[in-house]
Amino acid sequence: MEWNFNNKSKYKKILDKTKEEKRADIHSFHRYFGKLIPAIPRAFIKQFTNEGDVVGDLFSGSGTVAVESKLLNRNFIGCEINPLSTFISNVKTRSYNIEILTSFNKEIELKLYDEEYIKTLKKGKVPFCVNLEHWFRKEVINDLLIIRATTNDVVLSSKLKKSDKQLYIEFYDAVISSIIRNVSNADPRHVFPGISKRIRALEAEGKINKDAKKSFINAIKKRTKYFNDYQNLNETSIKIINGDSVNDKFTKYKNTVDLFVTNPPYISSVRYIETMKLEMYWLEYLKNQTEYSNLAKIMVGNDKVAKKDIDDHLLTPYKEINEKIEELRQIDSKNAYIVAKYFNDMEKVIKNMAIMLKTKGKVVVKISESKVKKIKIDTGKFLTIIAKNNGFKLVDVFLDEINENSRSLTTARNTYSDIILNDNIIIWEKDTNE
Ligand SMILES: C[S@@+](CC[C@H](N)C(=O)[O-])C[C@H]1O[C@@H](n2cnc3c(N)ncnc32)[C@H](O)[C@@H]1O
C-alpha cells in the first residue's frame, strides 16, 4: 500500500467504537503528558492478538499499553528511558491486594495525625531539588518527609514477606509522586512546572491551601480502588525495562512479540523530563543537575544539541527525508540536525521492533505531523519509508482526531514545533523471515 490516508479504514471504525467504552480507572493513577488514549491499544490488541500473546511498546511512558495488555490477558514487554515513568508503570501494572492496601491506608491515616507518633518518627533527608523552596512551601516539605517515613514504617513493621514489603512501599512512593505537582507551588494547569500569574493572584487572595497529608490520604484511598480493575484476571507477565530503545539491544526477545502499539516522542515537541522534574527530584530519580541534563540528552527528539554536531550536517539514508532536512538547513541548521537525528534514532528503534516481532506481527504507531520552523514534516510518512526498508509493509494509515492531552503538550511553551496538525494512526506488518 502507498502512503494515502484511508478515509474508509475499517480500523478507524474499530477504534472509534472502542473509544465509546469506559476507560479503566487505573489509567488515572498518575498524570503524564503525551499519554495515549487507552482505546488505541485496546482496539488493536483485541484486533490483532489473542489472550496469552505478547504486546510491546518501546516508548512505554506511563504504561498505557502495558495496562491495556494486562486488562486483556496479554503479556507485555516494554522499554522506557525515564526511570520515574518506568517505576510508575511497574506499580500501575501490579496486582496489589486491596485488603492489605486498605488496612495499611487506615493505619497510615491514623499515624499521620498522631502527634506523639510523629515526634518519634525518624524522617529522611530532604531530597535534592533545584530551588526547592521556590517550588514547595516549608510545611509541605515537612509533611512530605513525614508521609514517606510513615508509609515506610507502616509497611516495614507489618508481617508481609520482605519482597512483598518493597512492592507496597513502591505503591506509596508512586502515590507520593502523583500528588507532588498538586502540593507544589506550580500551576497544576501548566505542562511545564511554573508559578503563573493566576497562581500568584490566588495566593495573594489567600485562596491557596496546600495540605499534603490530606491530599495523600485521598490519593491512596482512590488509587487503592483502581486496583479493582485487575480482579479476576489471568496471571500474565508484564515486563518494563528502564532502558534506551535506540541504543539497547533486544536480541533476547527475538521473534517473541505479536504486536507493538506505540506513540513515539514528537520531533523536539517536548522536554518530557521537564514536565516531571519535581516528581523526579522528590523521588530521587534525579540527584543533581548533571543527571538531569544527561537524561535529557538521550531522549528521542530532544533539542539539546552541541555546536560541533550541528556542523556535521547529519543526514539519513533516505532521499525524501534528506530533502526536507536540507530545506530546513537553509533556515536553521540546529533544527535540521534535530530532525536528522530524530529519524536516525527512530530507524534504530524500528530495527529493534523488527527483531522482536514475529513474522506477520503488526506495529501500530500513533504519531503526528510536525512543523519545524514553519516547515511541515510528515513524520508518519517518513517513518513508514524507514519501516519499509527494514522489513515492514504498510497495512493502513488513517487520521485520528487529535486528543486534547497531546494538544496542550505540543503547544505549550514550545519554541521549535508549531501546532500539531493531525494524528496519524499507522499500521505496519513484518513481512520477512529475517
Ligand atoms: C509519547 S510518550 C509515550 C507515552 C505512553 N504511550 C503513555 O501512554 O504513557 C514517549 C515516551 O518515550 C520515552 N523515550 C524518549 N526517548 C526514549 C528512548 N531513547 N528510549 C526509551 N524511551 C524513550 C519518553 O520518556 C516518553 O515517556
The ligand as an SDF file (V2000), in Angstrom:
LIG
                    3D

 27 29  0  0  0  0  0  0  0  0999 V2000
    4.6850    9.9930   23.8550 C   0  0  0  0  0  0  0  0  0  0  0  0
    5.4680    9.3100   25.2580 S   0  0  0  0  0  0  0  0  0  0  0  0
    4.7090    7.7290   25.3830 C   0  0  0  0  0  0  0  0  0  0  0  0
    3.5550    7.7480   26.3550 C   0  0  0  0  0  0  0  0  0  0  0  0
    2.9400    6.4050   26.6280 C   0  0  0  0  0  0  0  0  0  0  0  0
    2.3740    5.7910   25.4560 N   0  0  0  0  0  0  0  0  0  0  0  0
    1.8530    6.5640   27.6880 C   0  0  0  0  0  0  0  0  0  0  0  0
    0.6740    6.3850   27.3710 O   0  0  0  0  0  0  0  0  0  0  0  0
    2.1920    6.9220   28.8180 O   0  0  0  0  0  0  0  0  0  0  0  0
    7.0570    8.9190   24.6630 C   0  0  0  0  0  0  0  0  0  0  0  0
    7.9630    8.3050   25.6930 C   0  0  0  0  0  0  0  0  0  0  0  0
    9.1940    7.9530   25.0840 O   0  0  0  0  0  0  0  0  0  0  0  0
   10.1870    7.9990   26.0970 C   0  0  0  0  0  0  0  0  0  0  0  0
   11.5080    7.9860   25.4590 N   0  0  0  0  0  0  0  0  0  0  0  0
   12.1720    9.0090   24.8770 C   0  0  0  0  0  0  0  0  0  0  0  0
   13.3660    8.5950   24.4250 N   0  0  0  0  0  0  0  0  0  0  0  0
   13.4750    7.2770   24.7140 C   0  0  0  0  0  0  0  0  0  0  0  0
   14.4820    6.2900   24.4780 C   0  0  0  0  0  0  0  0  0  0  0  0
   15.6420    6.5940   23.8750 N   0  0  0  0  0  0  0  0  0  0  0  0
   14.2500    5.0290   24.9140 N   0  0  0  0  0  0  0  0  0  0  0  0
   13.0940    4.7130   25.5400 C   0  0  0  0  0  0  0  0  0  0  0  0
   12.1110    5.6080   25.7900 N   0  0  0  0  0  0  0  0  0  0  0  0
   12.2890    6.8770   25.3760 C   0  0  0  0  0  0  0  0  0  0  0  0
    9.8320    9.2690   26.8610 C   0  0  0  0  0  0  0  0  0  0  0  0
   10.3880    9.2730   28.1560 O   0  0  0  0  0  0  0  0  0  0  0  0
    8.3060    9.2030   26.8670 C   0  0  0  0  0  0  0  0  0  0  0  0
    7.8320    8.6000   28.0410 O   0  0  0  0  0  0  0  0  0  0  0  0
  1  2  1  0
  2  3  1  0
  2 10  1  0
  3  4  1  0
  4  5  1  0
  5  6  1  0
  5  7  1  0
  7  8  2  0
  7  9  1  0
 10 11  1  0
 11 12  1  0
 11 26  1  0
 12 13  1  0
 13 14  1  0
 13 24  1  0
 14 15  1  0
 14 23  1  0
 15 16  2  0
 16 17  1  0
 17 18  1  0
 17 23  2  0
 18 19  1  0
 18 20  2  0
 20 21  1  0
 21 22  2  0
 22 23  1  0
 24 25  1  0
 24 26  1  0
 26 27  1  0
M  CHG  2   2   1   9  -1
M  END
$$$$
